[in-house]
């Protein structure tokens, strides 16, 4: 049986908070996977950074991709 409420640890809670802020920074009224990705690059583990993924580069790619979709 799964609990009604899945508990988050402090690290997960922080990533979710940063996800919301990333959406606001981009002027969005929704939270999407792009915001989660940016939050993970900001607050998450070093796995993505270890792969050489740069948050500023990703942000620019997200902006370009969303603008091409009209978002």
N, CA, C and O atoms as CSV, one atom per row, in Angstrom:
chain,resi,resn,atom,element,x,y,z
A,1,UNK,N,N,0.840,-1.200,0.000
A,1,UNK,CA,C,0.000,0.000,0.000
A,1,UNK,C,C,0.876,1.251,0.000
A,1,UNK,O,O,1.885,1.331,0.701
A,2,UNK,N,N,0.465,2.205,-0.794
A,2,UNK,CA,C,1.170,3.480,-0.838
A,2,UNK,C,C,0.517,4.464,0.117
A,2,UNK,O,O,-0.703,4.449,0.281
A,3,UNK,N,N,1.310,5.315,0.745
A,3,UNK,CA,C,0.721,6.330,1.623
A,3,UNK,C,C,-0.047,7.356,0.793
A,3,UNK,O,O,0.233,7.542,-0.391
A,4,UNK,N,N,-1.012,8.015,1.418
A,4,UNK,CA,C,-1.780,9.056,0.739
A,4,UNK,C,C,-0.894,10.222,0.333
A,4,UNK,O,O,-1.115,10.845,-0.706
A,5,UNK,N,N,0.095,10.514,1.140
A,5,UNK,CA,C,1.000,11.618,0.874
A,5,UNK,C,C,2.422,11.083,0.858
A,5,UNK,O,O,2.887,10.518,1.847
A,6,UNK,N,N,3.106,11.257,-0.250
A,6,UNK,CA,C,4.488,10.797,-0.353
A,6,UNK,C,C,5.379,11.855,0.286
A,6,UNK,O,O,5.378,13.005,-0.153
A,7,UNK,N,N,6.133,11.488,1.307
A,7,UNK,CA,C,6.984,12.478,1.965
A,7,UNK,C,C,8.213,12.820,1.117
A,7,UNK,O,O,8.798,11.946,0.477
A,8,UNK,N,N,8.592,14.083,1.121
A,8,UNK,CA,C,9.781,14.541,0.422
A,8,UNK,C,C,10.839,14.887,1.455
A,8,UNK,O,O,10.530,15.398,2.531
A,9,UNK,N,N,12.103,14.600,1.114
A,9,UNK,CA,C,13.166,15.050,1.997
A,9,UNK,C,C,13.465,16.516,1.662
A,9,UNK,O,O,12.869,17.079,0.744
A,10,UNK,N,N,14.369,17.115,2.394
A,10,UNK,CA,C,14.655,18.544,2.217
A,10,UNK,C,C,15.219,18.850,0.826
A,10,UNK,O,O,14.896,19.883,0.240
A,11,UNK,N,N,16.051,17.963,0.302
A,11,UNK,CA,C,16.637,18.201,-1.020
A,11,UNK,C,C,15.552,18.207,-2.098
A,11,UNK,O,O,15.556,19.067,-2.978
A,12,UNK,N,N,14.631,17.257,-2.031
A,12,UNK,CA,C,13.542,17.202,-3.011
A,12,UNK,C,C,12.629,18.407,-2.868
A,12,UNK,O,O,12.182,18.974,-3.865
A,13,UNK,N,N,12.357,18.793,-1.653
A,13,UNK,CA,C,11.509,19.968,-1.406
A,13,UNK,C,C,12.151,21.226,-2.003
A,13,UNK,O,O,11.462,22.061,-2.589
A,14,UNK,N,N,13.461,21.353,-1.853
A,14,UNK,CA,C,14.172,22.515,-2.384
A,14,UNK,C,C,14.103,22.533,-3.918
A,14,UNK,O,O,13.893,23.588,-4.516
A,15,UNK,N,N,14.278,21.373,-4.547
A,15,UNK,CA,C,14.200,21.304,-6.009
A,15,UNK,C,C,12.810,21.716,-6.478
A,15,UNK,O,O,12.679,22.421,-7.478
A,16,UNK,N,N,11.769,21.284,-5.766
A,16,UNK,CA,C,10.412,21.673,-6.150
A,16,UNK,C,C,10.192,23.173,-6.003
A,16,UNK,O,O,9.520,23.787,-6.831
A,17,UNK,N,N,10.750,23.760,-4.960
A,17,UNK,CA,C,10.639,25.210,-4.790
A,17,UNK,C,C,11.366,25.950,-5.908
A,17,UNK,O,O,10.850,26.931,-6.445
A,18,UNK,N,N,12.553,25.485,-6.254
A,18,UNK,CA,C,13.332,26.122,-7.315
A,18,UNK,C,C,12.633,25.922,-8.663
A,18,UNK,O,O,12.707,26.796,-9.527
A,19,UNK,N,N,11.964,24.797,-8.852
A,19,UNK,CA,C,11.194,24.556,-10.071
A,19,UNK,C,C,10.164,25.657,-10.273
A,19,UNK,O,O,10.017,26.191,-11.372
A,20,UNK,N,N,9.458,25.990,-9.208
A,20,UNK,CA,C,8.455,27.056,-9.270
A,20,UNK,C,C,9.112,28.389,-9.631
A,20,UNK,O,O,8.596,29.135,-10.464
A,21,UNK,N,N,10.244,28.682,-9.007
A,21,UNK,CA,C,10.950,29.938,-9.296
A,21,UNK,C,C,11.460,29.988,-10.733
A,21,UNK,O,O,11.434,31.043,-11.367
A,22,UNK,N,N,11.918,28.861,-11.242
A,22,UNK,CA,C,12.387,28.817,-12.631
A,22,UNK,C,C,11.236,29.131,-13.585
A,22,UNK,O,O,11.420,29.851,-14.566
A,23,UNK,N,N,10.066,28.600,-13.303
A,23,UNK,CA,C,8.904,28.896,-14.148
A,23,UNK,C,C,8.594,30.389,-14.114
A,23,UNK,O,O,8.315,30.991,-15.152
A,24,UNK,N,N,8.641,30.981,-12.940
A,24,UNK,CA,C,8.374,32.414,-12.820
A,24,UNK,C,C,9.421,33.248,-13.553
A,24,UNK,O,O,9.083,34.237,-14.203
A,25,UNK,N,N,10.687,32.853,-13.452
A,25,UNK,CA,C,11.762,33.584,-14.130
A,25,UNK,C,C,11.553,33.617,-15.640
A,25,UNK,O,O,11.885,34.597,-16.306
A,26,UNK,N,N,10.997,32.529,-16.168
A,26,UNK,CA,C,10.754,32.454,-17.606
A,26,UNK,C,C,9.396,33.055,-17.983
A,26,UNK,O,O,9.013,33.049,-19.153
A,27,UNK,N,N,8.673,33.572,-16.986
A,27,UNK,CA,C,7.386,34.208,-17.251
A,27,UNK,C,C,6.270,33.225,-17.555
A,27,UNK,O,O,5.299,33.575,-18.227
A,28,UNK,N,N,6.398,32.006,-17.071
A,28,UNK,CA,C,5.388,30.988,-17.349
A,28,UNK,C,C,4.390,30.852,-16.202
A,28,UNK,O,O,4.726,31.065,-15.038
A,29,UNK,N,N,3.177,30.497,-16.551
A,29,UNK,CA,C,2.135,30.283,-15.540
A,29,UNK,C,C,1.860,28.790,-15.351
A,29,UNK,O,O,0.786,28.398,-14.897
A,30,UNK,N,N,2.826,27.984,-15.699
A,30,UNK,CA,C,2.727,26.537,-15.539
A,30,UNK,C,C,4.105,26.008,-15.143
A,30,UNK,O,O,5.106,26.714,-15.264
A,31,UNK,N,N,4.148,24.787,-14.678
A,31,UNK,CA,C,5.426,24.129,-14.384
A,31,UNK,C,C,5.546,22.939,-15.313
A,31,UNK,O,O,4.690,22.055,-15.337
A,32,UNK,N,N,6.630,22.935,-16.078
A,32,UNK,CA,C,6.870,21.849,-17.019
A,32,UNK,C,C,8.203,21.181,-16.764
A,32,UNK,O,O,8.951,21.561,-15.863
A,33,UNK,N,N,8.483,20.182,-17.571
A,33,UNK,CA,C,9.726,19.434,-17.394
A,33,UNK,C,C,10.956,20.316,-17.572
A,33,UNK,O,O,12.000,20.061,-16.973
A,34,UNK,N,N,10.828,21.360,-18.403
A,34,UNK,CA,C,11.960,22.260,-18.589
A,34,UNK,C,C,12.320,22.978,-17.292
A,34,UNK,O,O,13.494,23.235,-17.027
A,35,UNK,N,N,11.324,23.296,-16.498
A,35,UNK,CA,C,11.569,23.976,-15.221
A,35,UNK,C,C,12.190,23.014,-14.207
A,35,UNK,O,O,13.055,23.396,-13.419
A,36,UNK,N,N,11.737,21.774,-14.243
A,36,UNK,CA,C,12.312,20.753,-13.356
A,36,UNK,C,C,13.781,20.532,-13.715
A,36,UNK,O,O,14.630,20.432,-12.829
A,37,UNK,N,N,14.080,20.455,-15.012
A,37,UNK,CA,C,15.461,20.281,-15.451
A,37,UNK,C,C,16.344,21.416,-14.956
A,37,UNK,O,O,17.432,21.179,-14.432
A,38,UNK,N,N,15.876,22.649,-15.121
A,38,UNK,CA,C,16.668,23.801,-14.658
A,38,UNK,C,C,16.848,23.767,-13.143
A,38,UNK,O,O,17.918,24.106,-12.638
A,39,UNK,N,N,15.819,23.364,-12.422
A,39,UNK,CA,C,15.929,23.270,-10.961
A,39,UNK,C,C,16.913,22.186,-10.546
A,39,UNK,O,O,17.678,22.366,-9.598
A,40,UNK,N,N,16.894,21.067,-11.252
A,40,UNK,CA,C,17.848,19.999,-10.933
A,40,UNK,C,C,19.277,20.438,-11.199
A,40,UNK,O,O,20.193,20.069,-10.464
A,41,UNK,N,N,19.466,21.219,-12.241
A,41,UNK,CA,C,20.808,21.737,-12.509
A,41,UNK,C,C,21.236,22.741,-11.447
A,41,UNK,O,O,22.427,22.890,-11.172
A,42,UNK,N,N,20.274,23.425,-10.855
A,42,UNK,CA,C,20.566,24.416,-9.812
A,42,UNK,C,C,20.792,23.762,-8.454
A,42,UNK,O,O,21.764,24.064,-7.762
A,43,UNK,N,N,19.890,22.867,-8.082
A,43,UNK,CA,C,19.884,22.337,-6.720
A,43,UNK,C,C,20.102,20.840,-6.609
A,43,UNK,O,O,20.344,20.322,-5.519
A,44,UNK,N,N,20.017,20.144,-7.732
A,44,UNK,CA,C,20.068,18.690,-7.681
A,44,UNK,C,C,21.462,18.148,-7.472
A,44,UNK,O,O,22.397,18.871,-7.129
A,45,UNK,N,N,21.567,16.862,-7.690
A,45,UNK,CA,C,22.857,16.205,-7.546
A,45,UNK,C,C,23.790,16.653,-8.666
A,45,UNK,O,O,23.369,17.346,-9.591
A,46,UNK,N,N,25.023,16.266,-8.583
A,46,UNK,CA,C,26.022,16.660,-9.573
A,46,UNK,C,C,26.020,15.754,-10.805
A,46,UNK,O,O,26.895,15.879,-11.661
A,47,UNK,N,N,25.049,14.846,-10.904
A,47,UNK,CA,C,25.048,13.891,-12.015
A,47,UNK,C,C,25.031,14.616,-13.357
A,47,UNK,O,O,25.838,14.301,-14.232
A,48,UNK,N,N,24.138,15.573,-13.536
A,48,UNK,CA,C,24.050,16.282,-14.812
A,48,UNK,C,C,25.293,17.133,-15.061
A,48,UNK,O,O,25.800,17.190,-16.182
A,49,UNK,N,N,25.774,17.785,-14.024
A,49,UNK,CA,C,26.984,18.609,-14.190
A,49,UNK,C,C,28.210,17.753,-14.481
A,49,UNK,O,O,29.108,18.174,-15.212
A,50,UNK,N,N,28.247,16.563,-13.914
A,50,UNK,CA,C,29.354,15.639,-14.175
A,50,UNK,C,C,29.397,15.266,-15.653
A,50,UNK,O,O,30.464,14.991,-16.201
A,51,UNK,N,N,28.245,15.259,-16.284
A,51,UNK,CA,C,28.165,14.959,-17.712
A,51,UNK,C,C,28.522,16.166,-18.568
A,51,UNK,O,O,28.502,16.087,-19.797
A,52,UNK,N,N,28.849,17.284,-17.925
A,52,UNK,CA,C,29.250,18.482,-18.653
A,52,UNK,C,C,28.090,19.359,-19.073
A,52,UNK,O,O,28.241,20.207,-19.953
A,53,UNK,N,N,26.938,19.169,-18.458
A,53,UNK,CA,C,25.755,19.961,-18.802
A,53,UNK,C,C,25.789,21.262,-18.007
A,53,UNK,O,O,25.884,21.251,-16.779
A,54,UNK,N,N,25.711,22.371,-18.717
A,54,UNK,CA,C,25.790,23.695,-18.110
A,54,UNK,C,C,24.392,24.313,-18.019
A,54,UNK,O,O,23.660,24.342,-19.008
A,55,UNK,N,N,24.027,24.801,-16.842
A,55,UNK,CA,C,22.685,25.344,-16.644
A,55,UNK,C,C,22.398,26.524,-17.562
A,55,UNK,O,O,21.306,26.608,-18.122
A,56,UNK,N,N,23.340,27.429,-17.729
A,56,UNK,CA,C,23.101,28.597,-18.569
A,56,UNK,C,C,22.880,28.198,-20.029
A,56,UNK,O,O,22.037,28.778,-20.714
A,57,UNK,N,N,23.629,27.221,-20.495
A,57,UNK,CA,C,23.426,26.725,-21.863
A,57,UNK,C,C,22.064,26.069,-22.006
A,57,UNK,O,O,21.356,26.285,-22.989
A,58,UNK,N,N,21.708,25.267,-21.018
A,58,UNK,CA,C,20.405,24.595,-21.045
A,58,UNK,C,C,19.288,25.631,-21.041
A,58,UNK,O,O,18.318,25.496,-21.786
A,59,UNK,N,N,19.415,26.664,-20.208
A,59,UNK,CA,C,18.392,27.711,-20.152
A,59,UNK,C,C,18.200,28.341,-21.535
A,59,UNK,O,O,17.069,28.567,-21.966
A,60,UNK,N,N,19.301,28.622,-22.222
A,60,UNK,CA,C,19.199,29.215,-23.559
A,60,UNK,C,C,18.526,28.265,-24.548
A,60,UNK,O,O,17.716,28.692,-25.370
A,61,UNK,N,N,18.858,26.989,-24.467
A,61,UNK,CA,C,18.207,26.011,-25.334
A,61,UNK,C,C,16.717,25.919,-25.033
A,61,UNK,O,O,15.900,25.809,-25.948
A,62,UNK,N,N,16.366,25.964,-23.763
A,62,UNK,CA,C,14.951,25.917,-23.370
A,62,UNK,C,C,14.212,27.133,-23.940
A,62,UNK,O,O,13.121,26.999,-24.494
A,63,UNK,N,N,14.807,28.303,-23.802
A,63,UNK,CA,C,14.176,29.523,-24.304
A,63,UNK,C,C,13.970,29.442,-25.819
A,63,UNK,O,O,12.899,29.781,-26.323
A,64,UNK,N,N,14.992,28.994,-26.537
A,64,UNK,CA,C,14.880,28.868,-27.989
A,64,UNK,C,C,13.823,27.830,-28.366
A,64,UNK,O,O,13.003,28.064,-29.254
A,65,UNK,N,N,13.847,26.698,-27.696
A,65,UNK,CA,C,12.882,25.636,-28.014
A,65,UNK,C,C,11.457,26.107,-27.748
A,65,UNK,O,O,10.562,25.864,-28.558
A,66,UNK,N,N,11.239,26.779,-26.623
A,66,UNK,CA,C,9.895,27.229,-26.300
A,66,UNK,C,C,9.432,28.331,-27.242
A,66,UNK,O,O,8.255,28.392,-27.597
A,67,UNK,N,N,10.344,29.192,-27.646
A,67,UNK,CA,C,9.956,30.275,-28.567
A,67,UNK,C,C,9.587,29.708,-29.936
A,67,UNK,O,O,8.717,30.251,-30.617
A,68,UNK,N,N,10.235,28.631,-30.339
A,68,UNK,CA,C,9.890,28.006,-31.625
A,68,UNK,C,C,8.530,27.326,-31.577
A,68,UNK,O,O,7.904,27.094,-32.612
A,69,UNK,N,N,8.073,27.005,-30.358
A,69,UNK,CA,C,6.745,26.412,-30.178
A,69,UNK,C,C,5.671,27.461,-29.969
A,69,UNK,O,O,4.480,27.151,-29.929
A,70,UNK,N,N,6.106,28.716,-29.835
A,70,UNK,CA,C,5.156,29.785,-29.581
A,70,UNK,C,C,4.771,29.880,-28.116
A,70,UNK,O,O,3.773,30.516,-27.774
A,71,UNK,N,N,5.555,29.251,-27.246
A,71,UNK,CA,C,5.243,29.263,-25.808
A,71,UNK,C,C,5.853,30.464,-25.132
A,71,UNK,O,O,5.694,30.639,-23.924
